[in-house]
Amino acid sequence: MVSISSHELINLIAAFLWPLTRILGFIAIAPPFGNNGVPVQVKLALGVFLAMIVAPMIDPIQDVDMLSITGIMISIKITSNVPSG
């Protein structure tokens, strides 16, 4: 039987959500996907697919809870670094 602690589960989810936020921010403003012609479901599916590919390849950011003040500030910094075209 596989046992996983809540701390390990949170780290796994965070390792997926950090790249997902950055990828979805990029997809939201990318010229081929930024218009209303592309359905939101397609944008979301592409973002999740790319995050699933990229997440195992990158180093974990930090041991930061995404819902803490520090985690929210990191998310704001990540999304504000995406160029707005």
C-alpha positions, 0 to 999 in steps of 0.5 A: 500500500502506498502511503503519502503524507499531507506535506508530500501531497501539498508539495506535489500539488504545488510543484504542478500549480507553480508552472501551471500559473505561469503557463496559463498566464502566458496562454492568456496573452499569447497572440494565437490564444489571447482572442475570443476565438479560442474557447477557454476549455481549449486554453485550460486543457493546453495549459494543464497538458503543458504543465504536466510535461514541464513540472517534472523537469523543473526544480521545486521552487521552495517549500512555500504554501501556495495559499500563504502570504508568501505564496500569493506574493510569489504568484503575483510576481510570476504573473506580473513578469509575463510580458504584455505584448 
